[in-house]
């Protein structure tokens, strides 16, 4: 017999993939194909710029990078503007 967990229990059982976008770059495919180990790709973001926080590849918040000891984390600073994200805005 399966226990009825209800709507809230069902929502809590869903996993969401979280990713963070530090910045973007637009380069020619030929340059990308020539890249090898140690290549550096310059991004359109600065050291103190906010990052995008994505849930299942959809922007949900903005944040700041936090470094504690040898761990990297992101603190949420506010909601994401989907239109800014789609336009490549920072």
Buried (B, 14 or more C-beta within 10 A) or exposed (E): EEEEEEEEEEEEEEEEEEEBBEBEEEEEEEEEEEEEEEEEEEEEBEEEBBBBBBEEEEBBBBBEBEEEEEEEEBEEEEEBEEEEBEEEEB
